[in-house]
Amino acid sequence: MISDISPDVGLDVRAAPSPNFNDRKTAIRLIVLHYTGMENGAVAIERLCDRAAQVSAHYVIREDGGILQLVGEDKRAWHAGVASWQGEGDVNSASIGIEIVNGGHDFALPAYPTIQIDRLIRLLKDVMARHGLGPECVIGHSDVAPGRKQDPGEHFPWGLLVAAGCARATPPAGEPVDDIAAGLERIGYGLEPGLDAVIEAFQRRWRPALVNGVADRETRGLIAALAGRS
């Protein structure tokens, strides 16, 4: 497999082909970030390359910053599962999936090493430039699969991605919105998992200091601010 990464980016991307992919059905317009959620990177990579597991991603970033490409960007990797964003029900077809080696909630939600996030940002910049994607196109797995997924988790350093132009910034809270469901849908969230689950997913991304699924004044104000800019 030939790396999709631009040669001048200076990233050492190694091939670790996974058989778990098929053809895309739509153009790329999203990048979905995941944590592997397993005891170590070797176990996670083995699973992502196991035909029987039926899961994969385009890239894996290890704790030491090493990057593996499992699936070519022109193909549909199987990373999002049952998911929805901005009305798109086939998120796998519409996105590039990046797995970040991290134990996640099942392993005490460890911090993400600085070098790992540095490599992620460099990878994101290249992918975004080649596909014409803006910072609003970079989202978490929990955003597209509320109630089912929690990654990349409330400890993920979104602020570093925002500073690098690789994620949407959290705006100041506006006047609290009354129609929470309409606001969440306008931002991009699908409501099928139930409103409580979607509010929790929203908080995990936009108010990670308190993730409780409660539509308090601050949460409603953030929904209003983000919906108004969507």
MIMI-52498 format. One record per residue (C-alpha): x, y, z. Coordinates in steps of 0.001 Angstrom, whole numbers, always signed. Example, Ala and Ser with C-alpha at 12.3 -4.5 7.8 and 13.67 -1.06 7.14 Angstrom:
! residues 2
<pt><u>+12300</u><v>-4500</v><w>+7800</w></pt>
<pt><u>+13670</u><v>-1060</v><w>+7140</w></pt>
END
This chain:
! residues 230
<pt><u>+0</u><v>+0</v><w>+0</w></pt>
<pt><u>+1372</u><v>+3412</v><w>-1004</w></pt>
<pt><u>+1059</u><v>+6088</v><w>+1668</w></pt>
<pt><u>-1479</u><v>+8820</v><w>+955</w></pt>
<pt><u>+526</u><v>+11322</v><w>+3004</w></pt>
<pt><u>+2226</u><v>+14150</v><w>+1134</w></pt>
<pt><u>+5995</u><v>+13504</v><w>+931</w></pt>
<pt><u>+6933</u><v>+16955</v><w>+2228</w></pt>
<pt><u>+5037</u><v>+16513</v><w>+5504</w></pt>
<pt><u>+7933</u><v>+14581</v><w>+6976</w></pt>
<pt><u>+5852</u><v>+11952</v><w>+8737</w></pt>
<pt><u>+7096</u><v>+8377</v><w>+8878</w></pt>
<pt><u>+3943</u><v>+6495</v><w>+7912</w></pt>
<pt><u>+4287</u><v>+2750</v><w>+7723</w></pt>
<pt><u>+1939</u><v>+297</v><w>+6064</w></pt>
<pt><u>+68</u><v>-2282</v><w>+8133</w></pt>
<pt><u>-2655</u><v>-3351</v><w>+5682</w></pt>
<pt><u>-6027</u><v>-4400</v><w>+7053</w></pt>
<pt><u>-8387</u><v>-6521</v><w>+4945</w></pt>
<pt><u>-11379</u><v>-4768</v><w>+6488</w></pt>
<pt><u>-12563</u><v>-2201</v><w>+3963</w></pt>
<pt><u>-14795</u><v>-1766</v><w>+949</w></pt>
<pt><u>-15659</u><v>+939</v><w>-1580</w></pt>
<pt><u>-16792</u><v>+4397</v><w>-556</w></pt>
<pt><u>-20304</u><v>+5482</v><w>-1467</w></pt>
<pt><u>-19810</u><v>+9221</v><w>-992</w></pt>
<pt><u>-17111</u><v>+11870</v><w>-893</w></pt>
<pt><u>-14873</u><v>+12426</v><w>+2137</w></pt>
<pt><u>-16132</u><v>+15291</v><w>+4288</w></pt>
<pt><u>-15293</u><v>+14242</v><w>+7843</w></pt>
<pt><u>-12408</u><v>+13002</v><w>+9983</w></pt>
<pt><u>-13434</u><v>+10895</v><w>+12969</w></pt>
<pt><u>-11070</u><v>+10554</v><w>+15930</w></pt>
<pt><u>-11068</u><v>+7460</v><w>+18131</w></pt>
<pt><u>-9138</u><v>+5978</v><w>+20993</w></pt>
<pt><u>-8334</u><v>+2286</v><w>+20681</w></pt>
<pt><u>-9694</u><v>+1492</v><w>+24143</w></pt>
<pt><u>-7577</u><v>-1640</v><w>+24579</w></pt>
<pt><u>-4737</u><v>-2643</v><w>+26887</w></pt>
<pt><u>-1989</u><v>-1686</v><w>+24434</w></pt>
<pt><u>-1335</u><v>-697</v><w>+20853</w></pt>
<pt><u>-195</u><v>-4125</v><w>+19671</w></pt>
<pt><u>-3481</u><v>-5735</v><w>+20719</w></pt>
<pt><u>-5491</u><v>-2944</v><w>+19102</w></pt>
<pt><u>-3580</u><v>-3101</v><w>+15818</w></pt>
<pt><u>-3938</u><v>-6870</v><w>+15707</w></pt>
<pt><u>-7691</u><v>-6520</v><w>+16071</w></pt>
<pt><u>-7931</u><v>-3790</v><w>+13440</w></pt>
<pt><u>-6129</u><v>-6084</v><w>+11005</w></pt>
<pt><u>-8099</u><v>-9234</v><w>+11898</w></pt>
<pt><u>-10558</u><v>-10163</v><w>+9166</w></pt>
<pt><u>-12861</u><v>-11795</v><w>+11702</w></pt>
<pt><u>-13101</u><v>-8617</v><w>+13785</w></pt>
<pt><u>-14687</u><v>-6641</v><w>+10917</w></pt>
<pt><u>-13210</u><v>-3351</v><w>+12154</w></pt>
<pt><u>-10471</u><v>-1077</v><w>+10824</w></pt>
<pt><u>-9352</u><v>+2525</v><w>+10461</w></pt>
<pt><u>-7318</u><v>+4455</v><w>+7943</w></pt>
<pt><u>-4596</u><v>+5380</v><w>+10438</w></pt>
<pt><u>-3350</u><v>+4368</v><w>+13874</w></pt>
<pt><u>-1125</u><v>+6674</v><w>+15918</w></pt>
<pt><u>+923</u><v>+4917</v><w>+18598</w></pt>
<pt><u>+1970</u><v>+6468</v><w>+21920</w></pt>
<pt><u>+5475</u><v>+7106</v><w>+20579</w></pt>
<pt><u>+4060</u><v>+9040</v><w>+17631</w></pt>
<pt><u>+4541</u><v>+6284</v><w>+15083</w></pt>
<pt><u>+1831</u><v>+6233</v><w>+12421</w></pt>
<pt><u>+479</u><v>+3168</v><w>+10652</w></pt>
<pt><u>-1764</u><v>+3273</v><w>+7602</w></pt>
<pt><u>-4164</u><v>+339</v><w>+7571</w></pt>
<pt><u>-6526</u><v>+1362</v><w>+4763</w></pt>
<pt><u>-6053</u><v>+3663</v><w>+1784</w></pt>
<pt><u>-7986</u><v>+6909</v><w>+1991</w></pt>
<pt><u>-9854</u><v>+6092</v><w>-1193</w></pt>
<pt><u>-11456</u><v>+3115</v><w>+549</w></pt>
<pt><u>-14160</u><v>+2872</v><w>+3219</w></pt>
<pt><u>-12633</u><v>+1726</v><w>+6513</w></pt>
<pt><u>-14933</u><v>+229</v><w>+9157</w></pt>
<pt><u>-14415</u><v>+2468</v><w>+12183</w></pt>
<pt><u>-17618</u><v>+4380</v><w>+12952</w></pt>
<pt><u>-20200</u><v>+1585</v><w>+13141</w></pt>
<pt><u>-23802</u><v>+2664</v><w>+13602</w></pt>
<pt><u>-23373</u><v>+6418</v><w>+13409</w></pt>
<pt><u>-24835</u><v>+9655</v><w>+12083</w></pt>
<pt><u>-23627</u><v>+13208</v><w>+11531</w></pt>
<pt><u>-25406</u><v>+16085</v><w>+9806</w></pt>
<pt><u>-27934</u><v>+13654</v><w>+8381</w></pt>
<pt><u>-25290</u><v>+11307</v><w>+6948</w></pt>
<pt><u>-26020</u><v>+7758</v><w>+8085</w></pt>
<pt><u>-23020</u><v>+6165</v><w>+6373</w></pt>
<pt><u>-20286</u><v>+7913</v><w>+8314</w></pt>
<pt><u>-17719</u><v>+5326</v><w>+7225</w></pt>
<pt><u>-18194</u><v>+6331</v><w>+3597</w></pt>
<pt><u>-18016</u><v>+10037</v><w>+4368</w></pt>
<pt><u>-14990</u><v>+9992</v><w>+6657</w></pt>
<pt><u>-11391</u><v>+9140</v><w>+7376</w></pt>
<pt><u>-10964</u><v>+7286</v><w>+10660</w></pt>
<pt><u>-7944</u><v>+7840</v><w>+12902</w></pt>
<pt><u>-7369</u><v>+5533</v><w>+15876</w></pt>
<pt><u>-5189</u><v>+6942</v><w>+18661</w></pt>
<pt><u>-3610</u><v>+4331</v><w>+20912</w></pt>
<pt><u>-5039</u><v>+5001</v><w>+24364</w></pt>
<pt><u>-6628</u><v>+2672</v><w>+26902</w></pt>
<pt><u>-9685</u><v>+4881</v><w>+27215</w></pt>
<pt><u>-12347</u><v>+4606</v><w>+29871</w></pt>
<pt><u>-11783</u><v>+886</v><w>+30432</w></pt>
<pt><u>-8158</u><v>+1579</v><w>+31382</w></pt>
<pt><u>-8465</u><v>+4730</v><w>+33536</w></pt>
<pt><u>-8486</u><v>+7168</v><w>+30586</w></pt>
<pt><u>-4718</u><v>+7820</v><w>+30473</w></pt>
<pt><u>-3278</u><v>+11100</v><w>+29224</w></pt>
<pt><u>-2329</u><v>+11419</v><w>+25577</w></pt>
<pt><u>+1460</u><v>+11820</v><w>+25164</w></pt>
<pt><u>+2599</u><v>+15128</v><w>+23702</w></pt>
<pt><u>+4413</u><v>+13464</v><w>+20791</w></pt>
<pt><u>+1289</u><v>+11500</v><w>+19920</w></pt>
<pt><u>-837</u><v>+14642</v><w>+19692</w></pt>
<pt><u>+1914</u><v>+16421</v><w>+17748</w></pt>
<pt><u>+1885</u><v>+13655</v><w>+15140</w></pt>
<pt><u>-1900</u><v>+13671</v><w>+15071</w></pt>
<pt><u>-1940</u><v>+17383</v><w>+14321</w></pt>
<pt><u>+587</u><v>+17004</v><w>+11526</w></pt>
<pt><u>-1422</u><v>+14144</v><w>+10052</w></pt>
<pt><u>-4653</u><v>+16111</v><w>+10324</w></pt>
<pt><u>-3188</u><v>+19145</v><w>+8600</w></pt>
<pt><u>-2100</u><v>+17041</v><w>+5664</w></pt>
<pt><u>-5382</u><v>+15136</v><w>+5353</w></pt>
<pt><u>-7430</u><v>+18330</v><w>+5713</w></pt>
<pt><u>-5391</u><v>+20157</v><w>+3075</w></pt>
<pt><u>-5633</u><v>+17341</v><w>+555</w></pt>
<pt><u>-9393</u><v>+16923</v><w>+964</w></pt>
<pt><u>-10332</u><v>+20573</v><w>+1447</w></pt>
<pt><u>-11686</u><v>+20055</v><w>+4969</w></pt>
<pt><u>-12079</u><v>+22761</v><w>+7605</w></pt>
<pt><u>-11693</u><v>+22428</v><w>+11382</w></pt>
<pt><u>-15422</u><v>+21810</v><w>+11791</w></pt>
<pt><u>-14974</u><v>+18547</v><w>+9912</w></pt>
<pt><u>-12850</u><v>+16976</v><w>+12673</w></pt>
<pt><u>-15117</u><v>+15244</v><w>+15191</w></pt>
<pt><u>-15015</u><v>+12531</v><w>+17824</w></pt>
<pt><u>-16450</u><v>+9035</v><w>+17665</w></pt>
<pt><u>-18728</u><v>+9956</v><w>+20559</w></pt>
<pt><u>-20197</u><v>+12763</v><w>+18436</w></pt>
<pt><u>-21387</u><v>+10394</v><w>+15722</w></pt>
<pt><u>-22389</u><v>+7552</v><w>+18060</w></pt>
<pt><u>-23867</u><v>+9089</v><w>+21245</w></pt>
<pt><u>-24668</u><v>+6650</v><w>+24010</w></pt>
<pt><u>-22675</u><v>+3921</v><w>+22283</w></pt>
<pt><u>-19179</u><v>+5397</v><w>+22189</w></pt>
<pt><u>-17203</u><v>+7722</v><w>+24488</w></pt>
<pt><u>-13979</u><v>+8182</v><w>+22524</w></pt>
<pt><u>-11697</u><v>+10024</v><w>+22275</w></pt>
<pt><u>-12891</u><v>+10926</v><w>+25775</w></pt>
<pt><u>-13228</u><v>+13984</v><w>+27964</w></pt>
<pt><u>-9458</u><v>+14066</v><w>+28594</w></pt>
<pt><u>-8672</u><v>+14435</v><w>+24903</w></pt>
<pt><u>-6793</u><v>+17744</v><w>+24335</w></pt>
<pt><u>-9130</u><v>+19349</v><w>+21830</w></pt>
<pt><u>-7652</u><v>+22743</v><w>+22719</w></pt>
<pt><u>-4328</u><v>+21811</v><w>+21158</w></pt>
<pt><u>-6095</u><v>+20860</v><w>+17939</w></pt>
<pt><u>-8066</u><v>+24116</v><w>+17997</w></pt>
<pt><u>-4854</u><v>+26124</v><w>+18400</w></pt>
<pt><u>-3398</u><v>+24330</v><w>+15374</w></pt>
<pt><u>-6484</u><v>+24984</v><w>+13236</w></pt>
<pt><u>-7480</u><v>+21322</v><w>+13296</w></pt>
<pt><u>-10731</u><v>+21477</v><w>+15279</w></pt>
<pt><u>-13594</u><v>+23842</v><w>+15901</w></pt>
<pt><u>-13184</u><v>+26148</v><w>+18901</w></pt>
<pt><u>-15665</u><v>+26216</v><w>+21761</w></pt>
<pt><u>-17507</u><v>+29539</v><w>+21534</w></pt>
<pt><u>-18677</u><v>+31623</v><w>+24500</w></pt>
<pt><u>-22058</u><v>+30362</v><w>+25684</w></pt>
<pt><u>-24977</u><v>+32263</v><w>+24218</w></pt>
<pt><u>-28481</u><v>+32835</v><w>+25498</w></pt>
<pt><u>-29697</u><v>+29337</v><w>+26487</w></pt>
<pt><u>-31667</u><v>+27656</v><w>+23744</w></pt>
<pt><u>-35126</u><v>+26299</v><w>+24580</w></pt>
<pt><u>-35448</u><v>+23787</v><w>+21767</w></pt>
<pt><u>-32445</u><v>+21629</v><w>+22664</w></pt>
<pt><u>-33208</u><v>+18914</v><w>+20131</w></pt>
<pt><u>-33358</u><v>+21334</v><w>+17192</w></pt>
<pt><u>-30102</u><v>+22968</v><w>+18265</w></pt>
<pt><u>-28268</u><v>+19662</v><w>+18560</w></pt>
<pt><u>-29541</u><v>+18573</v><w>+15145</w></pt>
<pt><u>-28412</u><v>+21859</v><w>+13623</w></pt>
<pt><u>-24900</u><v>+21265</v><w>+14967</w></pt>
<pt><u>-24862</u><v>+17788</v><w>+13436</w></pt>
<pt><u>-25943</u><v>+15336</v><w>+16117</w></pt>
<pt><u>-28398</u><v>+12558</v><w>+15319</w></pt>
<pt><u>-31128</u><v>+12172</v><w>+17922</w></pt>
<pt><u>-31860</u><v>+8464</v><w>+17473</w></pt>
<pt><u>-29935</u><v>+7384</v><w>+20619</w></pt>
<pt><u>-32170</u><v>+9589</v><w>+22805</w></pt>
<pt><u>-31794</u><v>+13178</v><w>+23965</w></pt>
<pt><u>-30020</u><v>+12371</v><w>+27247</w></pt>
<pt><u>-27322</u><v>+10373</v><w>+25449</w></pt>
<pt><u>-26836</u><v>+13119</v><w>+22873</w></pt>
<pt><u>-26534</u><v>+15821</v><w>+25547</w></pt>
<pt><u>-23874</u><v>+13723</v><w>+27282</w></pt>
<pt><u>-21971</u><v>+13314</v><w>+24002</w></pt>
<pt><u>-22251</u><v>+17047</v><w>+23389</w></pt>
<pt><u>-20830</u><v>+17795</v><w>+26835</w></pt>
<pt><u>-17989</u><v>+15313</v><w>+26368</w></pt>
<pt><u>-16832</u><v>+17383</v><w>+23414</w></pt>
<pt><u>-17814</u><v>+20931</v><w>+24369</w></pt>
<pt><u>-17992</u><v>+20943</v><w>+28193</w></pt>
<pt><u>-15737</u><v>+18047</v><w>+29285</w></pt>
<pt><u>-15281</u><v>+19338</v><w>+32845</w></pt>
<pt><u>-18799</u><v>+18131</v><w>+33691</w></pt>
<pt><u>-20320</u><v>+15327</v><w>+31617</w></pt>
<pt><u>-23634</u><v>+14445</v><w>+33245</w></pt>
<pt><u>-26254</u><v>+14487</v><w>+30491</w></pt>
<pt><u>-28137</u><v>+17328</v><w>+32185</w></pt>
<pt><u>-29339</u><v>+20185</v><w>+29990</w></pt>
<pt><u>-28255</u><v>+22886</v><w>+32423</w></pt>
<pt><u>-28005</u><v>+26572</v><w>+31545</w></pt>
<pt><u>-24362</u><v>+26393</v><w>+30426</w></pt>
<pt><u>-25018</u><v>+23398</v><w>+28186</w></pt>
<pt><u>-28052</u><v>+25050</v><w>+26613</w></pt>
<pt><u>-26028</u><v>+28214</v><w>+26082</w></pt>
<pt><u>-23249</u><v>+26288</v><w>+24314</w></pt>
<pt><u>-25816</u><v>+24519</v><w>+22137</w></pt>
<pt><u>-27260</u><v>+27896</v><w>+21184</w></pt>
<pt><u>-23819</u><v>+29330</v><w>+20335</w></pt>
<pt><u>-22707</u><v>+26354</v><w>+18267</w></pt>
<pt><u>-26060</u><v>+25931</v><w>+16505</w></pt>
<pt><u>-25999</u><v>+29583</v><w>+15567</w></pt>
<pt><u>-22660</u><v>+29128</v><w>+13801</w></pt>
<pt><u>-23417</u><v>+25807</v><w>+12086</w></pt>
END
